[in-house]
């Protein structure tokens, strides 16, 4: 028998005696958890004291006495002690390939000052003198006045070659003069559809490109190789497993991104179950769905399910590209644009639904959320979507309050990026000035949505923000920063409890994956995707949630990550 002991000697002795008594059992489990709290997420049996796993399935959930007969000579026993066993986390909106690749480039994430940003970009330039381009990103847009970084600044840091860096939200790019010249961007260049070239008073590009305008430069950057994309994904997988993520949704995939998943899976290195949302071209119509279906059929395998399709309904509030029902406060007469007209949106949604795709929609502004709900409703009517893939709308930042209840009535999954629901610099400096205090109240109304009975799921949008589910859970519970600052709660009436968020990141995520029969709760017969946390999140202070790390991650009965210091 292989055993991970706890600090409780008494529990270890009990486990040893039980194993000795049942070592001849032909139906012994491969892995047993016992001697602590199990949060199952299952309303029929919310808690247990022991769980047994055989091969990739859960075969027992119950008290400790009942598990004794399943412990054999080769059974590995984990004594939980004060730790918590729960289902693995499901992240329903994440960009693992691009995030993993960016980790190996000029990584500007989590930089808090413009001075430090300058230093890091200069270091990136010095580190690889032979690179044809300096590329990377992850910078916080509020570091720059008006969220507008300039080519002049980047020229001073990368003077001899083109540079292009993406903002953390992915909706804004920062180009130096060399990159702008290669792209042929001049004062006479028109803004592309769904894009903005930010200009000075004379009409010259200043270096900030919003939304689709980024593609004017990106098309000239050498593409990442197939190996670079696979290696980037493998980086992301390792980080996900460390954080207890056992399933995720790739939020917008080209064929190249899809191939990275199957390449990693073929090597046995994809240890996160993956739902893939294929990228929908909003400038094309429903005729593209046939090609998406061909990709789905070509690349589908047990660990990679390309069953969703991603539609960008609008942009982002901080960039002034989200679609609103009323004028932007700082731009009277301007409400932002939908990325595609309602008629085309509806036609694409119908075609995707008919082809069996899950609809995965990016919607930030209240008009984009309403248009997304309309597109789903016109296909199904006012009845709840049932018997097929559940549509999901992600980000859902700014609501008209009358639309909140429609998620439950239509059976639409609400995928929250709850980590954004506090008053950070994005909110204070870029968002609130654009929408004013009255509308600001209807940002991220988690508690109001929860009361409607809607399916709620969690997502990170990493590399935009942290991949760590515990940070998002903490913010959802406190409506305050996860970094211990003493900011006032952001509309505290929208706080939710820990259990609501645990369900969102487990059963809610499984339902968003249309896989709740296999995932999302700890129940007999389900796949053994489970994690151990250092303490019970429901029993610690909300401000200690981010100090209660995952110490063990199990996927399909196989350990994929363990904190060796936690089991001594």
Secondary structure, DSSP 8 states (H G I E B T S, - for coil): --EE--S-HHHHHHHHHHHHHTTT-TT--SEEEEEEEEE---TTS-EEEEEEEETTEEEEEE-HHHHGGG--TT-EEEE-TT-EEEE-EEEEEE-HHHHHHHHTSEE-TT---HHHHHHHHHHHHHH-TT-SEEEEEEE-GGGSGGG---HHHHHHHS-SSEEEEEETTSSEEEE-HHHHHHTT--TT----TTEEEEE-TTS-EEEEEEEGGGHHHHTTS----HHHHHHHHHHHHHHHHHTTEEEEEEEEE-HHHHHHHHHHHHTT---SEEEEEEE--TTS-GGGHHHHHHHHHHH-BTTEEEEEEEEE----TTTT-S--SS-BTTBTT-----SS-HHHHHHHHHHHHHTT-EEEEEE-SHHHHHHHHHHHHHHHTTS---SS---EEEE--B--GGGTTHHHHHT-EEEE-GGG-S--HIIIIIIHHHHHHHHHTTBS-HHHHHHTT--EEE---TTSS---HHHHHHHHHHSS-TT------SSGGG---HHHHHHHTTHHHHHHTT-TTTSSS--TTSB--EEEESS-TTTS-GGGGGGS-EEEEEETTEEEEE-GGG--
